[in-house]
Amino acid sequence: MRKLAPVHKIPRTRVVEREPELLRLCTGKKVLHLGCADVPYTTERGDRLLHKQLALVTDRLWGIDSSDEGCALLREMGFENILSGRLGDHSQAMYDEAFDIILAGEVIEHTDDPGGFLREVNSAMRRETELLLTTVNTPTFVGMAFALLGREKVHPDHNYYFSYRTLTTLVRKQDFDPLEIYYYANPNSPIDKLALPLKKVWPTAADGLILRAKKK
């Protein structure tokens, strides 16, 4: 008899606003920011560009992005310590820097190989370094609403979806020890603000996931 896939209970956890939470966790820390250019929105975001906000609160800030154009724009804005390419191209140098936090905000879903990406991050971490990762959540209120209409709302460059369970499983397979996983909401539009109370009641349908982890 064919076995059905197991059903996993998701622990009751909190819902936060994404950017204020990331800034809170990075305040006063030495941070390596992956995907720092946020292409194609590098200039559009203005003062809301996360790398710009991080520069105001971190003790020391580095950035890596695969977009040469995006890195050039950040340098034109006056940011230092901006490297283009993949983390794996600079992993030894980044390890020597001894970062408190490696921040991968909305990066993993864009990669061709999420497991390989996490292995690169692991190789750049010391024991005391913390991975701070965010990614979009799969079963969101908005996503389910579009699904009922026969539609899919998704960024054109996203290759993967993640959930609480699949993200936990993946990081453990890449020799990480998850410290905490919880959800974020982005109250950016009137609809998002209206749905915020629902997301706090049903966190598993919130906009995204925040994961904090150490290497094993």
Backbone as CSV, one residue per row, in Angstrom:
resi,resn,N_x,N_y,N_z,CA_x,CA_y,CA_z,C_x,C_y,C_z
1,MET,0.843,-1.196,0.000,0.000,0.000,0.000,0.880,1.249,0.000
2,ARG,0.562,2.154,-0.885,1.360,3.363,-1.019,1.131,4.292,0.171
3,LYS,2.241,4.750,0.777,2.130,5.657,1.915,1.938,7.089,1.458
4,LEU,1.105,7.814,2.185,0.910,9.227,1.909,2.044,10.025,2.554
5,ALA,2.331,11.189,1.989,3.357,12.054,2.572,2.914,12.474,3.971
6,PRO,3.837,12.526,4.919,3.466,12.898,6.288,3.005,14.348,6.372
7,VAL,2.131,14.605,7.311,1.647,15.962,7.578,2.400,16.488,8.792
8,HIS,3.033,17.640,8.654,3.858,18.200,9.713,3.139,19.379,10.369
9,LYS,3.130,19.387,11.671,2.568,20.513,12.401,3.591,21.639,12.442
10,ILE,3.164,22.840,12.063,4.043,23.997,12.075,3.959,24.659,13.451
11,PRO,5.088,24.873,14.110,5.044,25.504,15.436,4.409,26.894,15.374
12,ARG,3.682,27.226,16.400,3.099,28.565,16.498,4.237,29.575,16.641
13,THR,4.274,30.552,15.765,5.365,31.514,15.790,4.836,32.905,15.470
14,ARG,5.740,33.872,15.420,5.326,35.261,15.288,5.386,35.751,13.852
15,VAL,4.754,36.904,13.631,4.789,37.597,12.346,5.331,38.996,12.594
16,VAL,6.333,39.386,11.816,6.949,40.701,11.976,6.938,41.414,10.627
17,GLU,7.257,42.702,10.640,7.494,43.421,9.396,8.945,43.192,8.983
18,ARG,9.155,42.876,7.728,10.455,42.377,7.273,11.605,43.363,7.497
19,GLU,11.538,44.543,6.907,12.688,45.441,6.955,13.014,45.930,8.366
20,PRO,12.039,46.355,9.169,12.382,46.728,10.546,13.036,45.594,11.325
21,GLU,12.612,44.349,11.071,13.200,43.208,11.769,14.650,42.982,11.340
22,LEU,14.921,43.077,10.033,16.290,42.889,9.562,17.211,43.978,10.103
23,LEU,16.730,45.197,10.124,17.539,46.300,10.642,17.796,46.128,12.135
24,ARG,16.794,45.649,12.856,16.961,45.409,14.295,18.049,44.369,14.548
25,LEU,18.023,43.283,13.793,18.979,42.203,14.001,20.396,42.580,13.564
26,CYS,20.505,43.505,12.621,21.819,43.882,12.083,22.426,45.104,12.760
27,THR,21.682,45.777,13.610,22.173,46.996,14.250,23.434,46.723,15.074
28,GLY,24.478,47.531,14.802,25.728,47.408,15.544,26.567,46.206,15.180
29,LYS,26.191,45.482,14.103,26.894,44.257,13.728,27.746,44.468,12.462
30,LYS,28.682,43.553,12.263,29.464,43.509,11.042,28.732,42.579,10.073
31,VAL,28.247,43.125,8.970,27.279,42.418,8.123,27.794,42.280,6.691
32,LEU,27.630,41.087,6.129,27.837,40.838,4.704,26.462,40.689,4.075
33,HIS,26.138,41.572,3.140,24.810,41.621,2.541,24.860,41.020,1.137
34,LEU,24.249,39.849,0.961,24.190,39.186,-0.335,23.011,39.722,-1.143
35,GLY,23.210,39.906,-2.444,22.156,40.481,-3.273,21.912,41.943,-2.943
36,CYS,22.989,42.643,-2.608,22.876,43.998,-2.051,22.323,45.031,-3.019
37,ALA,22.450,44.793,-4.334,22.038,45.810,-5.306,20.535,45.834,-5.567
38,ASP,19.855,44.718,-5.280,18.400,44.643,-5.477,17.998,45.035,-6.900
39,VAL,18.750,44.539,-7.874,18.444,44.797,-9.287,17.092,44.178,-9.635
40,PRO,16.200,44.845,-10.386,16.371,46.091,-11.121,15.865,47.335,-10.366
41,TYR,15.796,47.259,-9.057,15.196,48.350,-8.284,16.230,49.191,-7.534
42,THR,17.501,49.120,-7.942,18.579,49.755,-7.197,18.333,51.240,-6.979
43,THR,17.964,51.944,-8.024,17.727,53.385,-7.898,16.284,53.706,-7.558
44,GLU,15.361,52.845,-7.996,13.937,53.101,-7.755,13.592,53.172,-6.273
45,ARG,14.225,52.362,-5.477,13.857,52.283,-4.069,14.291,53.504,-3.273
46,GLY,15.254,54.248,-3.791,15.671,55.465,-3.103,16.166,55.171,-1.698
47,ASP,15.643,55.905,-0.724,16.065,55.703,0.674,15.557,54.390,1.246
48,ARG,14.627,53.718,0.543,14.101,52.442,1.016,14.976,51.265,0.587
49,LEU,16.023,51.516,-0.188,16.939,50.444,-0.567,17.538,49.846,0.699
50,LEU,17.421,48.536,0.862,17.829,47.896,2.108,19.299,48.139,2.413
51,HIS,20.164,48.089,1.404,21.589,48.299,1.664,21.840,49.708,2.222
52,LYS,21.091,50.667,1.729,21.224,52.037,2.235,20.772,52.125,3.687
53,GLN,19.690,51.431,4.020,19.211,51.431,5.401,20.194,50.701,6.329
54,LEU,20.768,49.606,5.830,21.741,48.859,6.631,22.972,49.707,6.939
55,ALA,23.374,50.525,5.976,24.565,51.358,6.171,24.401,52.321,7.336
56,LEU,23.158,52.653,7.667,22.890,53.601,8.755,22.966,52.957,10.144
57,VAL,22.846,51.627,10.207,22.751,50.976,11.526,23.855,49.965,11.809
58,THR,24.552,49.484,10.779,25.574,48.454,11.002,26.890,49.068,11.442
59,ASP,27.707,48.252,12.090,29.038,48.695,12.493,29.983,48.683,11.295
60,ARG,29.826,47.698,10.431,30.624,47.594,9.201,29.793,46.807,8.205
61,LEU,29.804,47.241,6.938,28.914,46.645,5.942,29.664,46.349,4.645
62,TRP,29.541,45.103,4.192,30.029,44.680,2.885,28.834,44.206,2.060
63,GLY,28.992,44.230,0.744,27.932,43.749,-0.129,28.480,42.949,-1.290
64,ILE,27.762,41.916,-1.691,28.089,41.123,-2.878,26.833,41.000,-3.729
65,ASP,26.993,41.172,-5.031,25.864,41.000,-5.945,26.376,40.470,-7.283
66,SER,25.571,39.639,-7.924,25.973,39.043,-9.202,25.851,40.023,-10.361
67,SER,25.192,41.160,-10.140,24.995,42.150,-11.195,26.120,43.185,-11.171
68,ASP,26.947,43.194,-12.220,28.003,44.201,-12.321,27.408,45.599,-12.388
69,GLU,26.293,45.725,-13.111,25.636,47.033,-13.245,25.130,47.515,-11.885
70,GLY,24.506,46.619,-11.134,23.989,46.997,-9.825,25.106,47.402,-8.878
71,CYS,26.221,46.661,-8.915,27.365,46.995,-8.056,27.936,48.355,-8.435
72,ALA,27.995,48.638,-9.742,28.504,49.931,-10.195,27.612,51.069,-9.696
73,LEU,26.311,50.851,-9.706,25.383,51.877,-9.211,25.596,52.143,-7.722
74,LEU,25.802,51.074,-6.949,26.042,51.244,-5.516,27.340,52.009,-5.266
75,ARG,28.357,51.708,-6.051,29.617,52.438,-5.890,29.436,53.909,-6.236
76,GLU,28.640,54.186,-7.265,28.353,55.578,-7.633,27.611,56.305,-6.516
77,MET,26.815,55.564,-5.752,26.095,56.145,-4.620,27.009,56.410,-3.430
78,GLY,28.257,55.926,-3.522,29.211,56.175,-2.452,29.448,55.012,-1.515
79,PHE,28.878,53.847,-1.818,29.080,52.685,-0.956,30.427,52.037,-1.228
80,GLU,31.115,51.677,-0.169,32.391,50.978,-0.265,32.179,49.490,-0.013
81,ASN,33.224,48.719,-0.224,33.200,47.275,0.062,32.092,46.558,-0.702
82,ILE,31.945,46.893,-1.993,30.972,46.247,-2.865,31.712,45.337,-3.834
83,LEU,31.382,44.038,-3.810,32.029,43.058,-4.661,31.022,42.475,-5.645
84,SER,31.433,42.314,-6.892,30.548,41.705,-7.886,30.919,40.236,-8.068
85,GLY,29.924,39.450,-8.445,30.129,38.024,-8.656,29.381,37.190,-7.639
86,ARG,29.801,35.953,-7.485,29.184,35.033,-6.535,29.963,35.034,-5.232
87,LEU,29.278,34.665,-4.172,29.947,34.564,-2.884,31.106,33.570,-2.955
88,GLY,30.929,32.492,-3.705,31.973,31.485,-3.824,33.274,32.024,-4.407
89,ASP,33.174,33.122,-5.184,34.374,33.738,-5.751,35.216,34.438,-4.686
90,HIS,34.589,34.767,-3.558,35.267,35.549,-2.519,35.177,34.880,-1.149
91,SER,34.832,33.601,-1.093,34.486,32.967,0.185,35.627,33.018,1.202
92,GLN,36.868,32.817,0.751,37.982,32.829,1.701,38.192,34.226,2.278
93,ALA,38.113,35.244,1.417,38.259,36.624,1.889,37.139,36.985,2.854
94,MET,35.936,36.510,2.559,34.805,36.803,3.436,34.928,36.064,4.771
95,TYR,35.468,34.865,4.730,35.709,34.119,5.970,36.704,34.877,6.848
96,ASP,37.734,35.426,6.231,38.757,36.156,6.978,38.212,37.437,7.614
97,GLU,37.133,37.971,7.056,36.544,39.205,7.589,35.802,38.975,8.911
98,ALA,35.427,37.739,9.197,34.760,37.392,10.458,33.487,38.198,10.688
99,PHE,32.515,38.029,9.804,31.245,38.739,9.920,30.403,38.196,11.069
100,ASP,29.647,39.088,11.687,28.660,38.664,12.681,27.453,38.042,11.993
101,ILE,27.045,38.639,10.865,25.844,38.196,10.154,26.112,38.158,8.651
102,ILE,25.683,37.083,8.006,25.576,37.054,6.553,24.088,37.126,6.235
103,LEU,23.691,38.201,5.591,22.290,38.466,5.280,22.001,38.099,3.832
104,ALA,21.082,37.162,3.641,20.640,36.761,2.303,19.142,37.038,2.219
105,GLY,18.804,38.262,1.874,17.397,38.676,1.834,16.795,38.507,0.454
106,GLU,15.860,37.593,0.312,15.166,37.339,-0.958,16.169,37.005,-2.068
107,VAL,17.100,36.109,-1.765,18.119,35.703,-2.734,17.939,34.252,-3.153
108,ILE,17.687,33.368,-2.199,17.743,31.935,-2.469,16.745,31.484,-3.532
109,GLU,15.599,32.152,-3.618,14.593,31.756,-4.612,14.999,32.146,-6.038
110,HIS,16.019,32.996,-6.173,16.522,33.398,-7.496,17.633,32.482,-8.003
111,THR,18.198,31.673,-7.124,19.360,30.871,-7.507,18.962,29.667,-8.353
112,ASP,19.939,29.167,-9.118,19.714,27.937,-9.882,19.875,26.697,-9.006
113,ASP,20.660,26.836,-7.929,20.993,25.698,-7.067,20.954,26.154,-5.610
114,PRO,19.800,26.102,-4.945,19.703,26.569,-3.563,20.654,25.855,-2.609
115,GLY,20.825,24.545,-2.789,21.736,23.806,-1.923,23.172,24.267,-2.103
116,GLY,23.588,24.449,-3.356,24.932,24.939,-3.628,25.147,26.340,-3.086
117,PHE,24.118,27.169,-3.190,24.202,28.529,-2.636,24.441,28.480,-1.132
118,LEU,23.710,27.632,-0.433,23.873,27.522,1.017,25.238,26.963,1.391
119,ARG,25.773,26.069,0.575,27.112,25.552,0.849,28.159,26.652,0.708
120,GLU,27.973,27.533,-0.268,28.875,28.675,-0.419,28.807,29.588,0.807
121,VAL,27.592,29.828,1.280,27.420,30.656,2.480,28.108,29.999,3.666
122,ASN,27.912,28.687,3.817,28.504,27.962,4.940,30.025,28.083,4.937
123,SER,30.621,28.025,3.751,32.085,28.080,3.648,32.631,29.457,4.004
124,ALA,31.792,30.478,3.957,32.220,31.841,4.291,31.933,32.199,5.747
125,MET,31.364,31.253,6.506,30.967,31.521,7.886,31.952,30.947,8.887
126,ARG,32.154,31.672,9.971,32.844,31.136,11.131,31.793,30.552,12.083
127,ARG,32.231,29.925,13.151,31.289,29.335,14.112,30.377,30.396,14.722
128,GLU,30.913,31.591,14.926,30.135,32.643,15.575,29.256,33.428,14.606
129,THR,29.435,33.204,13.292,28.644,33.923,12.294,27.225,33.371,12.248
130,GLU,26.278,34.254,12.032,24.881,33.838,11.914,24.378,34.108,10.505
131,LEU,23.696,33.129,9.933,22.996,33.323,8.664,21.621,33.902,8.959
132,LEU,21.302,34.985,8.276,19.983,35.603,8.376,19.401,35.602,6.972
133,LEU,18.412,34.751,6.761,17.883,34.507,5.418,16.390,34.790,5.379
134,THR,15.956,35.476,4.327,14.518,35.649,4.114,14.159,35.158,2.716
135,THR,12.939,34.666,2.586,12.445,34.229,1.285,10.926,34.267,1.294
136,VAL,10.353,34.302,0.120,8.895,34.341,0.022,8.306,33.015,0.508
137,ASN,7.144,33.098,1.100,6.425,31.932,1.603,5.535,31.365,0.503
138,THR,5.317,30.054,0.511,4.496,29.447,-0.542,2.996,29.642,-0.331
139,PRO,2.415,29.184,0.787,0.948,29.255,0.920,0.472,30.599,1.472
140,THR,0.630,31.677,0.690,0.199,32.994,1.161,-1.281,33.219,0.845
141,PHE,-1.894,34.153,1.584,-3.287,34.516,1.307,-3.448,34.988,-0.132
142,VAL,-2.550,35.860,-0.578,-2.631,36.406,-1.935,-2.422,35.306,-2.966
143,GLY,-1.424,34.434,-2.723,-1.161,33.349,-3.661,-2.334,32.399,-3.799
144,MET,-2.969,32.074,-2.673,-4.121,31.166,-2.716,-5.297,31.810,-3.432
145,ALA,-5.477,33.125,-3.249,-6.566,33.831,-3.929,-6.375,33.794,-5.443
146,PHE,-5.147,34.034,-5.898,-4.875,33.975,-7.332,-5.027,32.553,-7.863
147,ALA,-4.614,31.553,-7.062,-4.723,30.156,-7.490,-6.181,29.772,-7.743
148,LEU,-7.078,30.267,-6.906,-8.507,29.988,-7.088,-9.041,30.595,-8.377
149,LEU,-8.343,31.622,-8.866,-8.737,32.275,-10.119,-7.974,31.721,-11.320
150,GLY,-7.207,30.653,-11.078,-6.428,30.063,-12.159,-5.234,30.909,-12.554
151,ARG,-4.675,31.643,-11.601,-3.547,32.536,-11.862,-2.413,32.242,-10.882
152,GLU,-1.226,32.705,-11.216,-0.071,32.570,-10.325,0.646,33.916,-10.254
153,LYS,0.757,34.448,-9.064,1.446,35.727,-8.850,2.878,35.409,-8.416
154,VAL,3.861,35.699,-9.282,5.232,35.317,-8.988,6.198,36.256,-9.719
155,HIS,7.306,36.567,-9.063,8.380,37.365,-9.655,8.931,36.628,-10.885
156,PRO,9.202,37.318,-11.988,9.644,36.623,-13.208,10.993,35.921,-13.084
157,ASP,11.784,36.240,-12.052,13.108,35.642,-11.908,13.155,34.573,-10.811
158,HIS,12.026,34.247,-10.195,12.025,33.246,-9.127,12.041,31.832,-9.718
159,ASN,12.892,30.986,-9.143,12.997,29.596,-9.591,12.397,28.590,-8.615
160,TYR,12.215,28.999,-7.350,11.767,28.061,-6.317,10.773,28.723,-5.374
161,TYR,9.959,27.875,-4.781,9.096,28.259,-3.666,9.588,27.536,-2.414
162,PHE,9.390,28.175,-1.262,9.757,27.540,-0.003,8.617,27.664,1.001
163,SER,8.596,26.725,1.922,7.663,26.737,3.040,8.467,26.551,4.320
164,TYR,7.808,26.635,5.437,8.478,26.437,6.736,9.243,25.114,6.744
165,ARG,8.576,24.054,6.326,9.179,22.717,6.406,10.288,22.519,5.376
166,THR,10.049,22.919,4.120,11.063,22.675,3.088,12.320,23.508,3.335
167,LEU,12.171,24.732,3.838,13.339,25.565,4.127,14.144,24.964,5.279
168,THR,13.441,24.498,6.307,14.117,23.851,7.436,14.885,22.620,6.982
169,THR,14.259,21.799,6.166,14.898,20.575,5.675,16.140,20.903,4.856
170,LEU,16.026,21.888,3.963,17.141,22.238,3.082,18.349,22.746,3.869
171,VAL,18.152,23.650,4.809,19.304,24.220,5.530,19.971,23.156,6.414
172,ARG,19.190,22.248,6.959,19.790,21.178,7.755,20.644,20.257,6.891
173,LYS,20.217,20.012,5.669,20.988,19.156,4.764,22.309,19.801,4.364
174,GLN,22.396,21.119,4.473,23.624,21.828,4.116,24.437,22.200,5.352
175,ASP,24.280,21.428,6.428,25.082,21.563,7.650,24.853,22.882,8.389
176,PHE,23.599,23.304,8.435,23.210,24.437,9.263,22.346,23.953,10.418
177,ASP,22.414,24.679,11.498,21.563,24.423,12.659,20.580,25.591,12.783
178,PRO,19.304,25.404,12.409,18.349,26.500,12.506,18.145,26.947,13.955
179,LEU,18.267,28.247,14.197,18.030,28.805,15.525,16.582,29.236,15.695
180,GLU,16.025,29.782,14.623,14.655,30.293,14.686,14.129,30.471,13.266
181,ILE,12.869,30.129,13.060,12.187,30.392,11.795,10.835,31.011,12.128
182,TYR,10.564,32.137,11.528,9.283,32.801,11.746,8.873,33.532,10.477
183,TYR,7.790,34.258,10.519,7.201,34.816,9.296,7.268,36.339,9.280
184,TYR,7.229,36.866,8.068,7.128,38.325,7.934,5.931,38.689,7.063
185,ALA,5.467,39.907,7.279,4.412,40.492,6.460,4.931,41.814,5.913
186,ASN,4.540,42.134,4.703,4.917,43.404,4.088,3.669,44.261,3.895
187,PRO,3.349,45.134,4.828,2.141,45.975,4.678,2.396,47.167,3.756
188,ASN,2.666,46.876,2.478,3.049,47.928,1.537,1.872,48.552,0.802
189,SER,0.788,47.830,0.660,-0.371,48.333,-0.082,-1.590,48.314,0.831
190,PRO,-2.674,49.012,0.434,-3.899,48.975,1.244,-4.425,47.562,1.474
191,ILE,-4.307,46.691,0.454,-4.771,45.305,0.602,-3.909,44.566,1.612
192,ASP,-2.573,44.793,1.531,-1.661,44.149,2.478,-1.965,44.586,3.913
193,LYS,-2.212,45.876,4.091,-2.511,46.388,5.427,-3.825,45.819,5.948
194,LEU,-4.790,45.654,5.036,-6.080,45.089,5.423,-5.930,43.626,5.845
195,ALA,-5.022,42.907,5.185,-4.832,41.476,5.467,-3.898,41.221,6.642
196,LEU,-3.239,42.270,7.157,-2.255,42.069,8.220,-2.824,41.363,9.453
197,PRO,-4.006,41.727,9.948,-4.558,40.999,11.107,-4.761,39.511,10.822
198,LEU,-5.161,39.163,9.578,-5.346,37.757,9.225,-4.015,37.002,9.256
199,LYS,-2.956,37.668,8.791,-1.638,37.037,8.768,-1.131,36.785,10.184
200,LYS,-1.508,37.635,11.108,-1.067,37.440,12.487,-1.841,36.310,13.159
201,VAL,-3.076,36.089,12.699,-3.868,34.968,13.222,-3.409,33.656,12.583
202,TRP,-3.119,33.696,11.269,-2.644,32.525,10.531,-1.266,32.820,9.941
203,PRO,-0.218,32.757,10.753,1.131,33.105,10.280,1.591,32.286,9.077
204,THR,1.157,31.025,8.986,1.642,30.166,7.900,1.201,30.657,6.526
205,ALA,0.279,31.611,6.470,-0.146,32.187,5.197,0.358,33.618,5.028
206,ALA,1.376,33.996,5.822,1.972,35.329,5.707,2.875,35.393,4.469
207,ASP,3.452,36.571,4.216,4.144,36.822,2.946,5.470,36.082,2.802
208,GLY,6.216,35.938,3.890,7.535,35.336,3.746,8.062,34.748,5.034
209,LEU,9.256,34.157,4.922,9.901,33.470,6.034,11.217,34.148,6.397
210,ILE,11.521,34.177,7.685,12.816,34.630,8.190,13.464,33.457,8.907
211,LEU,14.702,33.156,8.520,15.427,32.062,9.137,16.746,32.579,9.691
212,ARG,17.017,32.217,10.948,18.305,32.479,11.584,18.973,31.138,11.843
213,ALA,20.238,31.007,11.424,20.909,29.715,11.574,22.404,29.890,11.780
214,LYS,23.012,28.885,12.414,24.460,28.800,12.572,24.945,27.573,11.829
215,LYS,26.231,27.527,11.523,26.776,26.310,10.917,26.993,25.258,12.002
216,LYS,26.811,23.987,11.648,26.984,22.907,12.618,28.457,22.744,12.972
